[in-house]
Amino acid sequence: MLKYLRLIRWTNLLIVIATLCMMRWFILKPLLEYAGYPLLFSEWRFILLVLSAAFYTAAGYVINDYFDTQTDYLNRPERVIIGKGVARRQAIILHFALNIIAAALGIYISFYIGIPALAIICLLIPGILWFYSTTYKRQFIVGNLIVAILTALVPLAVFLSEMPLQIHMHGEIMLSNHAFVSMVFYWIGGFAFFAFILTLIREIVKDIEDFEGDAAFGRNSLPVVLGIPSTKLVLYILNSITIFAIIFLYLNFLEDILSLLYFIFLLIGPIGYITYLIQKAKDRKDYSLISILLKFVMLTGLAYALLAHFIMKNNLG
């Protein structure tokens, strides 16, 4: 059982689950309740949404490992599971089973909220994950962007599952209140943006970490095409964009001292330190540390939802 948990990256699945729960209960719910709107997307259907997102993510990890076995033996042999702990046939069956369940749940939710067009996306995601592992991952920057976009869709799924029901229930009142709907979207969209850009940064760092194996197997990753020095420059730019975005967010939408301290010590400071480490990095061990620190920043960025909930309860309540 442990080998299957390792294969589907159970710790990363917990982050996906935590993201959905925090966006729903600590961001969306207090904003809606302040305006007098209770949650309409029921808890048991929310559980289905969580399962769908988790199963899609797990399926992605399985198929990625399935096609990456050779390069993983070169880049990170200690992490290889398929072909050692789990047979290749079992892995592909698990991949299809997870995708079928995830898509079925997603399609049901799409029709329930009254946006059947979203069912098309639910059907496309398995194909995107498949072609990411077989093709897109080997193309210049395309694979990195796909992973970042799919990660950003996780918090947005909470907005998409709730707001159509709110608009349908409250009709003209909700539609006329553009400022409120925009505020809800900005809050969740902010988390989605930072999920996107931090994931993109981390994926590029991992590409540098896997430079040897990617170059040996002809992958056109950013470091292979541009070289490691130029790729570091790209990371400096993305880190700077992230820091300026945090500053912009605070200056334009927030004013409390707690958020300021949180951003300085748990987001801006660590990102600045990571930038310094990137400049000094020379080998796989250095980039592995940077990747771990980036995951820490992603977690602290997500955890800001707890502080935001506290602030909203005090200011709005």
N, C-alpha and C positions, 0 to 999 in steps of 0.2 A: 504493500500500500504506500509506503514511504517513497518508493521510486516513482510512483505515479504523481504524488504530491509535488515532488521535485520537478517532474516533467512539466506540469502545468503551472509552475512557479506560484505556489499557494500564497506566499507572502505578498507577491504583487497583486494577486486576486483580492487579498484583504484590503489593499490600498484602493482598488477599484470600488469595492463595496463601501469602504469608509467615505470615499468621495461622494458617492450617490447619497448616502445617509446624511452626511453633513450638509450637502447642498439642499436637501429636502427639509430637514428638521431644524437646521441652524441658520439658514439663509432664507429660503423660500417661505417657510411656514410663518415666521414672525413678521415678514413683510406683508403677507396676505392677511394675517390676523389683525395687524394694525389698521389696514384699510377696511376691515370688516368682512373679509372673505375667508371662510374656512377651506381647508384642503378638500378637493373633490376627488382626486385620484386616490382611491382607497389603499389602505395599508397592504392588503393581500395582493393587490395588483402591483403595488410598488415592489413587493417581494419578487414578483414575476419579472419586473424590469431589472432588478438586481441580478437575478439568476441569468437572464438573457445576456446582460453585459459581461458577467463573470464567465459564462460558457463561451461567448465569442472570444474573450481574451485568452482563455485556456486553450481553445482550439487554435488560436494564432500561435501560441507558444509551441504547441505540439507539432504543427506543420512546419514551423520555422526550424525546429530541431531536426525534424525528419529530413529536410533538404540540406541542412547545414552540418551533417555528421562529419563529412570529410574535412571541412575547414575547421570545425570545432576540435577535431583531433590534433590539428596543428596549433590553433590559437589557445584553446582551453581544454585540454584532454581530460582533466579531472572532472569536468562538468558534463561529459558525454554520457547520455542515458540510453538513447535509442541504439539498439544493436548490442548493448551490454546488459542493462537491467530490464529494458522493455524491447520486445521484438518489434521489428519494423511493421509487420502486419498488424500487430495489436495497436501500435501508435496510429496508423492510418484509420483503423476502425474507430478508435477513440476520437480522432479528429472529426470524422464525419458525424458521429453520434452527437458530439458537443455542438456542432454547427446546426444540425437539424433541430435540436431542442431550442437552441438560442434563436434561430430564425422563426420557429413556430411561435415562441413566446412574443417575439418582437412584432410579428404580423398580427397576432391577436390584439396587442396593445395599440397598434396603428389603427386598426378598425374601431377599437373601442373609443379612442379619443377623437374619432371622426376625421382622421387624415390618412386615408388608405394609401396615398402616394408614398408615405413613409415605409410601407411594406416593401416597396421596390428596393429601398436602401437596405432593409433587413435581408433581402435576397442577394444583394450585391456584395455585402460584407464578406461572406465566405469566399467568394471569387477574388475579392481584393486581397484577402489574407493569403490565398493560394498563390496568386500571381506575384504578391509581394515576395514570398519565399522563393519562388522559382525564377522570377524575372526582375521585378522592380528593385529588389534589394541590391541587384548587381548594377543598376543604372545610377548615373551621377545624380546625387541629391534626392532623387525621386522616392526611394525607399525611406529615407529619413523624414521627408515631408508626410508620407502616408502614415507612418507611426505617430508623428506629432498630431496630425489631424484627427486620427482615430482616438487618441488620448483626450484631445479637447472635446470630443463629442460626448464623453462620459458625463461631465457636469451639465452640459447642454441638454442631455437626455431628460434631466429632472425638469427643466423649464418646458421642454416640448411635450412632456407627458401631462403636465398640470395646466398650463395656460390655455390650450384649446378648450378644455372643459370649463374653465372660468369664463372665457369669452362666450361660449355657448350658453352657459347658465345665466350670466348677467347681461348678455347682449349689449345693447347700446351704451349702458352705463360703463362697462369695462372698455369698450371700444373708444368711447369719448375721452376716457382718462388715459391719454397717451403718455403723460408724464409718469404715471404709476407703472404702467406696463414697461416703459423704457427703463425705469429705475430697477425693476426686478431683473430685466434682461442685463442691464449693466453690471449688477452685482454678480450674477452667475456667469455672464460673459467675461468678466474680469478674471475669474478663476479659470475659465476655459482658455483665455489668452495665455495666462502664465503656465498652464499645463502644456499648452502647445509649444511655447518658446523654450521652456526648460527641458521638455522632452527632446526637442530638436537639438539643443546644446548637448544633452547627454548622449544622444544617438551619434553625434559627430565625434564626441570624445571616445565612445566605444569603437568607432571606426578607426581612430588612431591607435587605440589599444590592439585592434585586430589587423593592423596594417600588414604584417608579415603574411598572414594567411590569405587575406584578400588579394594582395599583390600576386601571390603564388597561384591563385585560382582565377586570375583575370577579372576580378571585380573592379568596377569603376567607381569606387567609393571616393569621397571628397579628398582624403589624404593621398590616395593612389593617383588621382588625376592632377590635383594641385600641388601635391607635396605637403609634408607636415608643417613647414614654416608658414605657408600661405593658409593652411587650414587653421592654424593657431590664430592668424589674423581674423579669419571669419568668426572664430569663437570670441575674440576680443570685442568684435562689433556686436555680436548677439548678446554678450554679457552687458555691454554698455546700453543697448536698447532695453534690456530687462531692467537695469537700474533706473534709467530715465523714465521708464513706464511706471515704476513704483513711485518715484518722486512725483510724476504727473498725477497719478491716481490720488496721492495724499493731498497735494496742493489744491486739486480741483473738486474732490468729493469727500474728503475727510478733514477733520480738524482736531481730533482728540489726541492727547499726549500719549495714551496707551498704544494707539496704532503707530504713532511716530517712533516710539521706542521699539516696538515689535519689528517694524520695518528695518530700522537701523541695525539692530543687534542680531536678528534672526533671518533677515533676507539680504539687505544691501551689504552688510559686513561680510557674511559668508561668501556671497557672489564675488565681492572684491578679492577675498582671500583665494577663491578658486581661480580667479583670473591670474593672480600672482603665481599660483601653483602650475597653471598651464604654461606660463612663460618659462618656468624653471624645469618643467617636465622633460625627461629624457628617455625613460624606458616604460615597459608595460606596467610595472609596479606603480609608477607615478600616476599613470592615467587611470589605473584601477582605483587608486585612492580618490582621484578627482571625481570619478563616476559615483563612488559611494557618497561623497560630500554633496554632489548634485542631487542624489536621491534624498538626502537629508533636507536640502533646501526645498525640494518639491513637497516633502512632508510638512515642513514648517509653513510653507505657503498654504497648504490645505488646512493645516491646524488653525490658521488665522480665522477660519469660519467660526471657531469657538469664541474667539475674542470679539468678532463681529456680532455674534449672537448676544453676547453680554452687553455690548455697547448699544445694540438696537433695543434690547429689553429695557435698558435704563433710559435711553433717549426717546424711544417711541412709546414705551409703556407708561 
